[in-house]
Amino acid sequence: MKYNGYTIEELTDIKNMALTFIEAIDMQLEELKTEHANEIVLLKLENTNQLLALEDENARLKGEYSDLVENFADLKTNIIHQLKTHNV
């Protein structure tokens, strides 16, 4: 007996091929999801490392600024002391 010109065996073969095709697509989608998830993790790690480097640089610059302010204060004190000492 035929349905739309196909035998039951032919329709079963077509169905099985379609299921195999769908399974292959599902596997590829899962691989893509995994690849994208891995890429996202790597990007987050890279961003975290960059942020940590920026925080370290910021702390270093704050330390340098603090040292400069302290040195300036010492210099100012020395200049005032010398001016007073020499009665200027």
DSSP file (Angstrom, degrees, kcal/mol; ACC not computed):
  #  RESIDUE AA STRUCTURE BP1 BP2  ACC     N-H-->O    O-->H-N    N-H-->O    O-->H-N    TCO  KAPPA ALPHA  PHI   PSI    X-CA   Y-CA   Z-CA
    1    1 A M              0   0    0      0, 0.0     7,-0.6     0, 0.0     2,-0.3   0.000 360.0 360.0 360.0 140.4    0.0    0.0    0.0
    2    2 A K  E     -A    7   0A   0      5,-0.2     2,-0.5     6,-0.1     5,-0.2  -0.867 360.0-157.3-116.9 146.9    1.3    3.5   -0.9
    3    3 A Y  E >  S-A    6   0A   0      3,-3.3     3,-1.9    -2,-0.3     8,-0.0  -0.985  84.6 -18.5-122.7 118.6    0.8    6.9    0.8
    4    4 A N  T 3  S-     0   0    0     -2,-0.5    -1,-0.1     1,-0.3     3,-0.1   0.825 131.4 -50.7  52.2  34.3    1.3    9.9   -1.5
    5    5 A G  T 3  S+     0   0    0      1,-0.3     2,-0.4     0, 0.0    -1,-0.3   0.478 119.0 106.6  88.0   3.3    3.3    7.6   -3.8
    6    6 A Y  E <   -A    3   0A   0     -3,-1.9    -3,-3.3     4,-0.0    -1,-0.3  -0.893  63.7-129.9-116.9 145.4    5.6    6.1   -1.1
    7    7 A T  E  >  -A    2   0A   0     -2,-0.4     4,-2.6    -5,-0.2     5,-0.2  -0.421  32.4-106.9 -81.6 166.6    5.5    2.7    0.5
    8    8 A I  H  > S+     0   0    0     -7,-0.6     4,-2.5     1,-0.2     5,-0.2   0.887 122.5  53.1 -61.0 -38.4    5.5    2.4    4.3
    9    9 A E  H  > S+     0   0    0      2,-0.2     4,-2.4     1,-0.2    -1,-0.2   0.912 109.7  47.6 -63.4 -42.5    9.2    1.2    4.1
   10   10 A E  H  > S+     0   0    0      2,-0.2     4,-2.5     1,-0.2    -2,-0.2   0.911 112.7  48.7 -65.4 -42.3   10.1    4.3    2.1
   11   11 A L  H  X S+     0   0    0     -4,-2.6     4,-2.6     2,-0.2    -2,-0.2   0.887 110.7  51.2 -64.5 -37.9    8.3    6.6    4.5
   12   12 A T  H  X S+     0   0    0     -4,-2.5     4,-2.6     2,-0.2    -2,-0.2   0.913 110.5  49.0 -64.0 -42.7   10.0    4.8    7.5
   13   13 A D  H  X S+     0   0    0     -4,-2.4     4,-2.5     2,-0.2    -2,-0.2   0.914 111.9  48.7 -61.7 -43.4   13.4    5.4    5.8
   14   14 A I  H  X S+     0   0    0     -4,-2.5     4,-2.4     2,-0.2    -2,-0.2   0.916 112.0  49.3 -62.6 -43.3   12.6    9.1    5.2
   15   15 A K  H  X S+     0   0    0     -4,-2.6     4,-2.5     1,-0.2    -2,-0.2   0.924 111.6  48.7 -61.7 -44.8   11.5    9.4    8.8
   16   16 A N  H  X S+     0   0    0     -4,-2.6     4,-2.4     2,-0.2    -2,-0.2   0.888 111.4  49.5 -64.2 -39.6   14.7    7.7   10.1
   17   17 A M  H  X S+     0   0    0     -4,-2.5     4,-2.5     2,-0.2    -1,-0.2   0.906 111.2  50.1 -64.2 -41.2   16.9   10.0    7.9
   18   18 A A  H  X S+     0   0    0     -4,-2.4     4,-2.5     2,-0.2    -2,-0.2   0.913 110.9  48.7 -64.0 -42.3   15.0   13.0    9.2
   19   19 A L  H  X S+     0   0    0     -4,-2.5     4,-2.5     2,-0.2    -2,-0.2   0.901 111.6  49.5 -64.0 -40.9   15.5   11.9   12.8
   20   20 A T  H  X S+     0   0    0     -4,-2.4     4,-2.3     2,-0.2    -2,-0.2   0.909 111.5  49.4 -62.5 -42.3   19.2   11.3   12.1
   21   21 A F  H  X S+     0   0    0     -4,-2.5     4,-2.2     2,-0.2    -2,-0.2   0.913 111.2  49.0 -62.6 -44.0   19.5   14.8   10.5
   22   22 A I  H  X S+     0   0    0     -4,-2.5     4,-2.6     1,-0.2    -2,-0.2   0.902 110.4  50.8 -63.7 -41.8   17.7   16.4   13.5
   23   23 A E  H  X S+     0   0    0     -4,-2.5     4,-2.4     2,-0.2    -1,-0.2   0.903 109.5  51.0 -62.3 -41.0   20.1   14.5   16.0
   24   24 A A  H  X S+     0   0    0     -4,-2.3     4,-2.2     2,-0.2    -2,-0.2   0.909 111.0  48.1 -62.9 -41.8   23.1   15.8   14.0
   25   25 A I  H  X S+     0   0    0     -4,-2.2     4,-2.6     2,-0.2    -2,-0.2   0.918 110.4  51.9 -64.4 -43.2   21.8   19.4   14.2
   26   26 A D  H  X S+     0   0    0     -4,-2.6     4,-2.3     1,-0.2    -2,-0.2   0.903 109.6  49.8 -59.6 -41.7   21.1   19.0   17.9
   27   27 A M  H  X S+     0   0    0     -4,-2.4     4,-2.3     2,-0.2    -1,-0.2   0.912 110.9  48.9 -64.1 -42.1   24.7   17.8   18.4
   28   28 A Q  H  X S+     0   0    0     -4,-2.2     4,-2.5     1,-0.2    -2,-0.2   0.896 110.1  51.7 -64.7 -39.4   26.1   20.7   16.5
   29   29 A L  H  X S+     0   0    0     -4,-2.6     4,-2.6     2,-0.2    -2,-0.2   0.909 109.4  49.6 -62.7 -41.8   24.0   23.1   18.5
   30   30 A E  H  X S+     0   0    0     -4,-2.3     4,-2.4     2,-0.2    -2,-0.2   0.903 110.5  50.5 -63.6 -40.8   25.3   21.6   21.7
   31   31 A E  H  X S+     0   0    0     -4,-2.3     4,-2.7     2,-0.2    -2,-0.2   0.917 111.3  48.5 -62.1 -43.0   28.8   22.0   20.5
   32   32 A L  H  X S+     0   0    0     -4,-2.5     4,-2.9     2,-0.2     5,-0.2   0.910 110.1  51.3 -63.8 -41.8   28.2   25.6   19.6
   33   33 A K  H  X S+     0   0    0     -4,-2.6     4,-2.7     1,-0.2    -2,-0.2   0.927 112.0  47.3 -59.8 -44.3   26.7   26.3   23.0
   34   34 A T  H  X S+     0   0    0     -4,-2.4     4,-2.6     2,-0.2    -2,-0.2   0.921 112.2  49.3 -63.6 -44.6   29.7   24.8   24.6
   35   35 A E  H  X S+     0   0    0     -4,-2.7     4,-2.5     1,-0.2    -2,-0.2   0.927 113.8  45.8 -60.3 -45.3   32.1   26.8   22.4
   36   36 A H  H  X S+     0   0    0     -4,-2.9     4,-2.6     2,-0.2    -1,-0.2   0.892 111.7  51.7 -66.8 -38.9   30.2   30.0   23.2
   37   37 A A  H  X S+     0   0    0     -4,-2.7     4,-2.3    -5,-0.2    -1,-0.2   0.922 111.4  47.9 -62.6 -42.4   30.1   29.2   26.9
   38   38 A N  H  X S+     0   0    0     -4,-2.6     4,-2.5     2,-0.2    -2,-0.2   0.905 111.2  50.5 -64.3 -41.2   33.9   28.6   26.9
   39   39 A E  H  X S+     0   0    0     -4,-2.5     4,-2.6     2,-0.2    -2,-0.2   0.904 110.0  50.5 -62.6 -41.1   34.5   31.8   25.0
   40   40 A I  H  X S+     0   0    0     -4,-2.6     4,-2.7     2,-0.2    -2,-0.2   0.917 110.2  49.6 -63.5 -43.2   32.3   33.7   27.5
   41   41 A V  H  X S+     0   0    0     -4,-2.3     4,-2.5     2,-0.2    -2,-0.2   0.925 111.9  48.4 -61.7 -44.2   34.3   32.2   30.4
   42   42 A L  H  X S+     0   0    0     -4,-2.5     4,-2.7     2,-0.2    -2,-0.2   0.906 111.9  49.1 -63.2 -41.5   37.6   33.2   28.7
   43   43 A L  H  X S+     0   0    0     -4,-2.6     4,-2.8     2,-0.2    -2,-0.2   0.908 111.6  49.1 -64.4 -41.3   36.4   36.7   28.1
   44   44 A K  H  X S+     0   0    0     -4,-2.7     4,-2.5     2,-0.2    -2,-0.2   0.912 112.3  48.7 -63.5 -41.3   35.2   37.1   31.7
   45   45 A L  H  X S+     0   0    0     -4,-2.5     4,-2.6     2,-0.2    -2,-0.2   0.921 112.1  48.6 -63.6 -43.9   38.6   35.8   32.9
   46   46 A E  H  X S+     0   0    0     -4,-2.7     4,-2.5     2,-0.2    -2,-0.2   0.920 112.5  48.4 -61.7 -44.3   40.4   38.2   30.6
   47   47 A N  H  X S+     0   0    0     -4,-2.8     4,-2.6     2,-0.2    -2,-0.2   0.894 111.2  50.6 -63.4 -39.9   38.2   41.1   31.8
   48   48 A T  H  X S+     0   0    0     -4,-2.5     4,-2.7     2,-0.2    -2,-0.2   0.922 110.8  48.6 -63.6 -44.1   38.8   40.1   35.4
   49   49 A N  H  X S+     0   0    0     -4,-2.6     4,-2.3     1,-0.2    -2,-0.2   0.902 112.4  48.6 -63.1 -40.8   42.6   40.0   34.8
   50   50 A Q  H  X S+     0   0    0     -4,-2.5     4,-2.5     2,-0.2    -2,-0.2   0.904 111.3  50.3 -65.2 -40.6   42.4   43.4   33.2
   51   51 A L  H  X S+     0   0    0     -4,-2.6     4,-2.6     2,-0.2    -2,-0.2   0.919 110.4  49.2 -63.5 -43.6   40.4   44.8   36.0
   52   52 A L  H  X S+     0   0    0     -4,-2.7     4,-2.4     2,-0.2    -1,-0.2   0.904 111.0  50.2 -62.6 -40.6   42.8   43.5   38.6
   53   53 A A  H  X S+     0   0    0     -4,-2.3     4,-2.5     2,-0.2    -2,-0.2   0.907 111.4  48.7 -63.6 -41.3   45.7   45.0   36.6
   54   54 A L  H  X S+     0   0    0     -4,-2.5     4,-2.7     2,-0.2    -2,-0.2   0.895 110.5  50.7 -65.4 -39.6   43.9   48.3   36.5
   55   55 A E  H  X S+     0   0    0     -4,-2.6     4,-2.5     2,-0.2    -2,-0.2   0.908 111.0  49.1 -64.6 -40.9   43.2   48.2   40.3
   56   56 A D  H  X S+     0   0    0     -4,-2.4     4,-2.4     2,-0.2    -2,-0.2   0.929 112.7  47.3 -62.0 -45.2   46.9   47.4   40.9
   57   57 A E  H  X S+     0   0    0     -4,-2.5     4,-2.7     2,-0.2    -2,-0.2   0.897 111.2  51.8 -63.4 -40.7   48.0   50.3   38.7
   58   58 A N  H  X S+     0   0    0     -4,-2.7     4,-2.5     2,-0.2    -1,-0.2   0.919 110.4  47.9 -61.9 -44.3   45.4   52.6   40.4
   59   59 A A  H  X S+     0   0    0     -4,-2.5     4,-2.2     2,-0.2    -2,-0.2   0.906 111.8  50.4 -63.6 -41.2   46.8   51.6   43.9
   60   60 A R  H  X S+     0   0    0     -4,-2.4     4,-2.4     2,-0.2    -2,-0.2   0.928 111.8  47.3 -62.0 -45.6   50.4   52.2   42.6
   61   61 A L  H  X S+     0   0    0     -4,-2.7     4,-2.8     2,-0.2    -2,-0.2   0.881 110.1  52.5 -65.5 -38.1   49.4   55.7   41.3
   62   62 A K  H  X S+     0   0    0     -4,-2.5     4,-2.7     2,-0.2    -1,-0.2   0.908 109.8  49.9 -62.4 -40.4   47.6   56.6   44.5
   63   63 A G  H  X S+     0   0    0     -4,-2.2     4,-2.5     2,-0.2    -2,-0.2   0.922 111.4  47.8 -63.0 -44.4   50.7   55.6   46.4
   64   64 A E  H  X S+     0   0    0     -4,-2.4     4,-2.5     2,-0.2    -2,-0.2   0.915 112.5  49.4 -62.0 -43.1   52.9   57.8   44.1
   65   65 A Y  H  X S+     0   0    0     -4,-2.8     4,-2.6     2,-0.2    -2,-0.2   0.921 110.5  50.1 -62.1 -44.1   50.5   60.7   44.5
   66   66 A S  H  X S+     0   0    0     -4,-2.7     4,-2.4     1,-0.2    -1,-0.2   0.911 110.9  49.6 -61.4 -42.7   50.5   60.3   48.3
   67   67 A D  H  X S+     0   0    0     -4,-2.5     4,-3.0     2,-0.2    -2,-0.2   0.910 110.6  50.3 -61.7 -42.3   54.3   60.3   48.3
   68   68 A L  H  X S+     0   0    0     -4,-2.5     4,-2.7     2,-0.2    -2,-0.2   0.911 110.4  49.1 -63.1 -42.3   54.3   63.4   46.1
   69   69 A V  H  X S+     0   0    0     -4,-2.6     4,-2.3     2,-0.2    -1,-0.2   0.922 113.3  47.2 -62.5 -43.5   51.9   65.2   48.4
   70   70 A E  H  X S+     0   0    0     -4,-2.4     4,-2.4     2,-0.2    -2,-0.2   0.923 112.8  48.4 -64.6 -44.3   54.1   64.2   51.4
   71   71 A N  H  X S+     0   0    0     -4,-3.0     4,-2.7     1,-0.2    -2,-0.2   0.896 111.3  50.8 -62.5 -40.2   57.3   65.3   49.7
   72   72 A F  H  X S+     0   0    0     -4,-2.7     4,-2.8     2,-0.2    -1,-0.2   0.913 109.5  50.2 -63.9 -42.1   55.7   68.6   48.7
   73   73 A A  H  X S+     0   0    0     -4,-2.3     4,-2.4     2,-0.2    -2,-0.2   0.917 111.9  48.0 -62.6 -42.8   54.6   69.2   52.3
   74   74 A D  H  X S+     0   0    0     -4,-2.4     4,-2.6     2,-0.2    -2,-0.2   0.922 112.3  49.1 -62.6 -44.1   58.1   68.4   53.5
   75   75 A L  H  X S+     0   0    0     -4,-2.7     4,-2.6     2,-0.2    -2,-0.2   0.913 111.0  49.8 -61.2 -43.9   59.6   70.8   50.9
   76   76 A K  H  X S+     0   0    0     -4,-2.8     4,-2.6     2,-0.2    -1,-0.2   0.924 111.1  49.2 -61.0 -45.0   57.1   73.5   51.9
   77   77 A T  H  X S+     0   0    0     -4,-2.4     4,-2.5     1,-0.2    -2,-0.2   0.917 111.9  48.9 -61.3 -43.7   58.0   73.1   55.6
   78   78 A N  H  X S+     0   0    0     -4,-2.6     4,-2.7     2,-0.2    -2,-0.2   0.905 111.2  49.3 -63.2 -42.4   61.7   73.3   54.8
   79   79 A I  H  X S+     0   0    0     -4,-2.6     4,-2.6     2,-0.2    -2,-0.2   0.928 112.4  47.6 -63.6 -45.0   61.3   76.4   52.6
   80   80 A I  H  X S+     0   0    0     -4,-2.6     4,-2.4     2,-0.2    -2,-0.2   0.919 112.6  49.9 -61.7 -43.2   59.3   78.1   55.4
   81   81 A H  H  X S+     0   0    0     -4,-2.5     4,-2.6     1,-0.2    -2,-0.2   0.923 112.2  47.2 -61.7 -44.9   61.9   77.1   58.0
   82   82 A Q  H  X S+     0   0    0     -4,-2.7     4,-2.2     2,-0.2    -2,-0.2   0.895 111.2  51.4 -65.6 -39.2   64.7   78.4   55.8
   83   83 A L  H  <>S+     0   0    0     -4,-2.6     5,-2.8     2,-0.2    -1,-0.2   0.911 113.1  45.1 -63.2 -41.2   62.9   81.7   55.2
   84   84 A K  H ><5S+     0   0    0     -4,-2.4     3,-1.0     3,-0.2    -2,-0.2   0.892 111.8  52.9 -68.5 -38.7   62.3   82.1   58.9
   85   85 A T  H 3<5S+     0   0    0     -4,-2.6    -2,-0.2     1,-0.3    -1,-0.2   0.877 114.8  40.5 -64.3 -38.1   65.9   81.2   59.7
   86   86 A H  T 3<5S-     0   0    0     -4,-2.2    -1,-0.3    -5,-0.2    -2,-0.2   0.268 110.1-122.3 -95.2  10.3   67.3   83.8   57.2
   87   87 A N  T < 5       0   0    0     -3,-1.0    -3,-0.2     1,-0.1    -4,-0.1   0.894 360.0 360.0  50.7  48.4   64.7   86.4   58.3
   88   88 A V      <       0   0    0     -5,-2.8    -4,-0.2    -6,-0.1    -1,-0.1   0.449 360.0 360.0 -92.7 360.0   63.3   86.8   54.8
